[in-house]
Amino acid sequence: MSSRGGGGGGAGGSSDQPPLQRRITRTQTAGNLGETMFDSEVVPSSLVDIAPILRVANEVESSNPRVAYLCRFYAFEKAHRLDPTSSGRGVRQFKTALLQRLERENDPTLMGRGRKSDAREMQSFYQHYYKKYIQALQNAADKADRAQLTKAYQTANVLFEVLKAVNLTESMEVDREILEAQDKVAEKTQICVPYNILPLDPDSANQAIMKYPEIQAAVVALRNTRGLPWPKDHNKKKDEDILDWLQEMFGFQKDNVANQREHLILLLANVHIRQFPKSDGQPKLDDRALTDVMKKLFKNYKKWCKYLDRKSSLW
């Protein structure tokens, strides 16, 4: 990642600046691409990978303009790697507008920087963000909005990506405390995946919707995988269920399996609660619910077998 002005310099275009920084300070645009014509989150399709970085830049701008600048600078570098010749539709105009914004924001954000270097500024802000948002939300897990926590993890991942690039430029090692914090973030990011209605990861058991007895009964029923022949190279994971087994055995796509799991749990739960099941304190799916769902799901299949004069394989 190229230098962004260093400790004492600005964006003055001195001969000792890296080529990319000189391009920023000397770029002259044809026409006026003002703020009203440039939305940093609306990126060309070939540069879609930088959209999360620009979203984070917009998110943190009010609290730390320099970090926002560094995120946009990193986004420009990544955009240049993705499409160095600017051949994609709208890429040249987008890059020009982003360069224009970087040129405009470098000096004021540099003067307002709280630390002696960009690397220290990024590290300080990452630690601040981790403590203020991620740790606070985790400590209030019973009240936290899971979607908000997931978004905080995504933001932290982007900040760390930019932090690494800035530190690499200044030949500075990342603090151990930050590396340990990011390891935790990365681990949680793998767990807290997007969902439609039901958050089914291990950290979501305390969410209100997951406490409904009918939901718990359906989830417990699906997680009964006793006796299923898993592949020899299968790595057992926590809370795996019948849908995981189907994915392993038949190679279904991960997101498709997640959608079907949620659909099946809601279907079973809805039918289960209509049976007025007796509760003994343990979440147990009513057998009548399973029978009713099977009848509905396989109704057309049974009709087709009958039409073809074939024996059903539902056994």
N, C-alpha and C positions, 0 to 999 in steps of 0.2 A: 504494500500500500504506500503510495507516494507521500512525501512530507506535506504537511498542511500549514506551513508558516513557522514551525519550530517555536523556540522560546522567545526570541527577540525579533524575528522577522515577520513581516506581514505578507500580503499577496502582491508585493511590489514588482515581481517579474525579474529579480536579479538573476545573473547568469549562473549562480550556484544552485538555483532551484531545479528540481526534477522536471523533465519534459512535460509531464501531465499537468503539473502545477502551472508551468508557463503557458500551457494551452488555455488553462482556466483564466489566467489574468489577462491574456492577450486576445481572447476570442472576441471577434466582432460579428454580430449577427445581422443578417439581412432582414430588415423589418423588425417590428416590435412584438415580441412574444411575451406580453405582460402576464402578470399573475392571473388575470381573469381567463387567459387562454391556456394556462398550464396547471393541471391538477396532477400532483406528483404520484397519486395513487392510480391514475388511469394510464397504464403503461401499454406499449405495443405488445401484441401477442407473443412475439419472439423474445420479449424481455420479462415475461410473467414471473420469473424467479426472483426478480428484485422488488416486486410489489410488497412483500412482507417487510422488507427493510425500509421502504419509504413510508409504510404505515407506522412503523415504530418511530421514525424520524418525526412524523407529524404528532405522534402521541407524546413524545418527551420534549417537544420544542418549548412548551411553556415553562417547564421546570429547568431545562438546561439547553439553551440554544446551541452551544458548542457541540454537545453530544449529537444533537439533531443534525448539525452540519456534517459531522464525521460519518454519520450513518448515510447521509445523502452522497458524500464523497465516495464512500465504499460502494454504494449502489451504482454510482457512475462507473467506477472501475470494473465492477462485475458486469455491467451492461456492455462495456467495451470488450470484455472477454467473450461475452455471449455473441456479440455481433460486431466484430472489429471493423468491418467495412461499411457498417450502417446500411446494409442492403435490405433489411426487413421493412415492411410497410410502416411508415411513421417513425422509424427509429432515428433518422437523422434530425428531424425536427424535435423529437423528444430529448435527444442528447444535447442539442444546442440550447434548449430551454433550461435543462438541468445545469449545464455549464454556466449559463448566464446567472442562474440563481446562486450557484456556488461562488462565483466571482463577487457577487453582491454581498454575500453573507460572511465571507472569510474574515475580513478585518474586524467588523463589529463583534463577531462571536469570539474572535481571538482576544480582543481587549477585555471581554467579559468573562474569560476563562478563569476559574478559581484556582487551578493547579499550575505548576510550572511547565508541564508538558501535556500533550494530548493523551499520551498513554496513561499518565497518572489521573487525568480527568476522567477517562473512560473507566478505569479501575474503581475510582471513588464513586462514580455514578452507578456502576454495576452493584457495588456493595450496598449503596443506599437503596437501590430499587429492590434488591433481594430482601433486605430487612423490612422495608416499609410495606411492600406488597406481598411477596411470596410467604415470608415467615408469618406475617400478620394474618393472612388468610388461612394458612395451615393451622395456626394456633387457635383460630376461631372456626375450626372445621365444622362444628355443629350448626353454625350460622352462615357459613360462607356459601356464596353462589358458586357452584362448581364451574360454570361456564366462565366466570370471572377469574377463577384460579387457573383454568386451562389457558386462558388468554395471557395471564401473567407469565406462565411457563414459556409460551411462544415468544413473548417479548424478551424475556431473559435470554433465550437461545439466540435471538438476533443480536442483542447487545453483546453477548459473549463472542459471537462471530466477528463483529466489528472490532471489539476489544483486541482479539487475537491479531487481526490485521494491523491495527495501530501499533501494538507492542512489537510486532515483527519489524515494522518500519524503523522503530526507535531502538531496536535490539535490546528490548527490555523483557525480562521473564515475567510471566503472569504470577501474581501472588498465590501461594499455596491455599490460602483461605478461599480465594475466588475459585480456584480449580475444584476444591472440595464442594463448594456451593453449587458449581455448575454440574458436577457429577450427580448431585441429588436432583437438580432440575432435569437433567437428561433422563434419569431413571423415571421420574414422575411423568415426563412427557410421553414416555412409552406406554404408561398406564392410562393416563387421562386422554383418551382418544375421543374424537367427536362422536356424538350420538344423536338420535332423533328424539326419543321420549325417555328411554330407560338408560341411566348411567350404570353400566354393569361391571365397571372395574372395581378392584378390591377397596379402593378409597371412598367408594360411593355408598357403602352400606348404610351410612347415616343420613342419606338424602331421603326426604319425606316420601317420595313415590316408592322407594325401595322398602319401606316399612309396612306397606299394605300386606296383610296376611295372604291375599290371593296372589300377589306378585311373588312373595317369598315362596309360596307353595309351588308355583310353576317353575321358579328358578331352581329350587331344591330337586324337583323331579327331573329336570333336564341335566342336572349335574350327577345324576346316578348313572355312572358309566361302568358299574361293576360287571365284569364278564366280557367286556368288549375287547376284541383282539387288536391292540394298538400295533403299529409298525415297530420293528425292532429298533430303529434309530430315533424313535420318538422321544423328545425331551419333555418330560412331564412338567406341567405348569400348574399354578394354583387356580382352583375353581374352574378347571376345564370341564366341558360338558359334551353332550351327544353331538352338538353342532361342530365342536372342535374335532371330534372323531370322524365325522363325515368329511370335514375339510382335509384331514390327514389321509383318509382312505381314497377319496375321489378327486382331490386337487381343486376343490372349489375356491373361487377368489375370496380373499379375506373380507372385503367389504360386503360382498353378497351374503356371506355367511353371517356377518354381523346384523345385516338387515333382516334376514330370515329368523335369526335368534330372537330379535326383539319382537317381530311379528308373531312368532309362535308363543312366546311368553304372554303377550297381551291377549292372544286368542284363548289360550288355556285359562288365564286368570279371569277373563270375562265370563266364560262358561262356568268356571268353578264357583264364582261368587253367586251365580243364579241358582245353584243347587242347594243353597243354605246349608253348607257343610257344618258338621259338628266339629267344634274346636277343642282339642285336648292340650292346647298350649304349644303344640308342635306344628310347623307348616307342612301339611301333607295334602297333596293334590287329590281331589275327589275322583274316584274311578269313573263315575258317571260323566265327569267333565272330559276325561280322556276319550271315552267311548263316543260322546257326542262330537267332539272335534274330529276324531277319526272318520266318523260317518260323513261329516261335511266335506272333509278334505278328499276322501276317496270315493265320493258319490259318483262322479263322472267316470272314474277309473273302473268301478264295478259295472256301470252301464256299458262301458266299452267292451269289457271282458264278456259280458252277456251277449252283446251284439255280435262279437266274433266267435261266440260259442267256445270261449277259452276259460280255463279255471283261474280264478283270482289267486294272486301270490301274497295276499295280505297276511297269511299265517306267519 
